[in-house]
Amino acid sequence: MSDPANPEPGWRGRVKAARRTAAQVPSRLQDARAEHNSVDLALAFSERDRLVGGGLLAGALAFRLFLWMLPAALTVVGLLGFRHPVDSAALAHRTGWQALTVQSVSDAAANAHRGRWVAVLLGLFLLYFASVALARAVWVAILLAWGQPPTRLPSTPKAAGITVAALLTGAAAATAAQWARDSSEGLGILTEIVLVFVWAGLWWAVQLTFPRPESVSRLQLWPGAALFGLGTLVMHLVTVVYLVRKISSASVLYGGLGAAAVILLWGYLAARLVIATAGLNWTMATRREAMAARRDG
């Protein structure tokens, strides 16, 4: 029998100690929550995300984003093909996350030069409906995250235009960052810092198009925009350093299904970031209201 005064040696003792520590985590978090505002904010944010089903909403958005990428790549590759043959490797290197779709569509287009007009027109037609579907999914997800009643999109053509403009602007920013990194390491770092503000400002402008509580002003949407800017920077670096190589290896080992799975993972992370921005804004808005109520009381 083991001595109660001495912990049980070996891996069994370490497992029991880890279990005891894990069991104490909830109570320690609650104690820290009462003492530190940052812990309270983080826990409230996490609780809100679970309440609205952030994971499920992100999965739906990721699927819509994946469907949007296909006609977008078809349209871009078709337009570029009128000028010169598309170098799919170079284009995928610059845009990163479009690697699978760009290469697949450009390989198909290389065998159909006479049908480029058909490819472009078909791509634009499908891109419009994919943009509307993606805009509706984002609209509903943001409304649920804010706790607002579901409403219809005010204008589907406008929503499609905003979706295309926002995503293409993001792709252009990623391309500029890749060019800067290839030119100079110092210029690449400076460009990445500037892009944080670019992406934050872009998402702040997009947030203005969504309904929100009347008590929330435009300036109070900046916490979510800042989170989006920083999160997008991290995702961009992960894409360049890891996911592009992962997509290539997955294509070799598992074919299109493996590469599609990696792209869906990227889309899921991007969607989680979108939901998180609304959740953060909601959490901070409710905290401000609670603090105002305590002052008035």
N, C-alpha and C positions, 0 to 999 in steps of 0.2 A: 504493500500500500504506500502511496505517496504521502509525504509529510505536508500538511496544510500550510505550514509556514514557508515551505519551499515550493515554488511553481513546478509543475510537472515538466521534466526535461524533454528535449526532442521536438519533433514536428507537431506532436499532439498538443504539447503545451503552447506552442506558438499559435496553433489554430484556435485553441480555447481563448487565448489572450486577444486574438484578433476579433473573435466573436463578442467578447465582453466590451471591447473598444467600440465596435460597430453598434452595439446595443445602447451605448451611452451617447452616440452622436445626436439623435433627435433632441434629447433633453439639453445637451450642450448648445445646440443651435437655438433652441427657444430661449435659453439664458442669454446668449449673445444677441439675439433679436431684440430683447428688451433693453440692452445696453448700447447697441450700435445701430445707427440708422442705415448704414450700408448693408448690414446683414438683413435687416427688416425689409429693405427694398428688394434685395435679391430673392428672399423667400416669397414675398408677395408677388413678384414677377413670375417665379416658378409656379406658384399656385394658380395664377391667372392663366398661364399657358396650359396647364393640365385641365383647367375648367373649360376652356374653349376648344380643347382637342387640337392643340397646335400641331402635333405629329400627323394626325389625319388630314388636316387642312393642307399641310405642307406636301403630303403625298399627292393630293389632288392637283395642287399647283405644279408640282414637278412633272406630272404626266402631261398637263396642258403645255408646259414649257417645252417638253420634248417634242410634242406634236408641232409646236410653232417653229422649232428649229429646222424641220425638214423642208417646208416650202420656202423659208427664209434662205436656206442654203441653195435651194434650187434656183431661186430668183437671182441671187448674187452671182452664182457661178454662171448662170445663163447670160447675164449682162456682161460679165467680164469676158466671157468667151467670144463675144462679137469683136473684141479688140485683139485678143491673142489667146492661144491655148492656156488653160488654167493650170498653173503649177500647184497641185493640191498639197504637196508637202510644204511649200513655202507659205501658202495661205493658211494651212492648219497651224504652222509654227507661229504665225503672227496673231491668230485669233484664239488659239488654245482650245477652248471648250467646244468649238465647232469641228474638231478634227475629223470625227467619224462621218458626220453628215457631209462635210465639204468633200472629203475624199470619195465617198460613195457616189454622190451626185456628179462630181466632176468626171469620175471614171465612166459613168454612164453617158454623160454628155459628150465625151471625147469620141464616142462611136456614132454620134448623131448630129453632125455639124449642121445639116440642113434643117434640123428640127429645133433650132435654138429659139426661134420666135414662139414656137409652141411651148417650149419649156418655160420661157419667161412669162408668157400669158397665163399658162397653167399655174406657175409659181405665184404670180400676183393674185390670182383668183383664190387659191388655197390659202395664201398668206393673210388675206383679208378675213376669211372666216376663222382661221386659227388665231388671229389677233383678237377678234371679238370674243371667242371662247376663252382665251387666256385672260382678257380684261374682265369678263364676267366672273371668272373664278377668283381673281385677285379682289374684285369688288366685294364679293360675298365674304371672303376670308377676312378682309379688313373690317367689314361691318360686324362680323361675329366677334372679332378681337376687341372692338370698341364697345360691344354690347348694344349695338344699334339695331333697330328692326330692319329686316331685309327689304330692299327696294330694288327697282330695276335700273339698269344703266340709263342715264338721261339721253345719251346719243351714242348709238353703236358706231357710226363712222368716226366720230371724234375719239371714242375710246380706242378704236383700232389704230387711229393715227398716233395717239399718245403712246400706245404700246409699242408700235414699230419705232417711233422716234426715240423712246427711252432705251429700248434694247439695242438699237443700232448705235446710239450715242455711247452706250456702255462698251459695245464691241469696238468702236473707233477709239475709245480711251484705252482699252486693253492693247490695241494695235500700236497706238502711240507709245505706250509704256514699253512694249517689246522692242520697238525701234530704238528708243532711248537706251535701253539696256544693251542692245547690240552695239550702239555707237560709243557709249562711255559708261563706266560703272558709276561715276559720280552723277552724271546726268540721269541715269536710270533711277538712282535713289531719290534725287530731287523730283523727278517725274512721279514717282510713287507717292511722295508726300503731297504733291499738288493734286493727284487724282483722288486722294481721300476727301478733299474739299469739293472736288468736282462731283464725285458720286454722292456725297452728302447733300450738296445743293440740288442735284438732280432728283434725289428721292424726296427731299423736302418739297420741291415743286410738284411732284406727283402726288404727294400726300394731300396737297391742297384740293385736289379734285375729288377726294373721298369725303362722304358725310362724317361728321364727328360731333360730340356734344357741344352745345352752344357755349359752355363755359371754357372751352379750350380754344385759345387764340392761335394765330399762325405761328408766333414765336415759340409757343409751347410745344410745337411739333419738332423742334430742333434736337431734343435728346434722341428720338428715334432716327432722325436723319444722320446724326453723328455715329450712332451705332451701325447704321447701314454703311456709312463711309469706311469705318474701321473694319467691319466684317467683310466688306467687299475686297478691301486690300488684302486681308488674310486669305480669302478664297482665291484671289487672283494669283498670289504667290504660290499657294498650294497647287493651283492648276498648272502653272508654268513649271514648277519644280517636280511635281509628282504625277498629276492626273494625265498630262499629255503622254508621258512615258507609259503610264498604266493603260491608257486606251490603246496604244500601239501594241503592247504585249498581249493585252486581252484580245485584240483582233487576231493576232497570230495564233494564240492558244485556243480560243473558244469561238472565233468567228464574230459575226455581227452581234450575236446575243451577248457575248462578254463585253464588247465595247459599249453596247447600248446600256448594259447594267451600270457601267462606270459613269456614263453620261447622266443616267437617271439619278445616280447618287449625287452627282454635282448639282443637278436640278433640285433635289430634295434639300440639300444644304442651303442653296440659294433661297428656296421657298421658306425654310425655317427662319432665315434671316429676315425676310419680309414680314412674317408673322410676328417675329420678336420685336420689330420696331413698333408695331401697333400696340403690342402688349406692354412694352416699356412706357410708351406715351400714356396709355391708360393707367398704369400703375402710378406714375408720377402725378397724373391729374387727380386721381382719387386721394393720394396722400396730401396734395395741396388743399383739396376740399375738406379733408378731415382736420388738417391743421387750422384752417380758417374757422371751422365749426368750433374747435376747442377755444380759439381766441375769442370768438363771439360769445361763447358760453361762459 
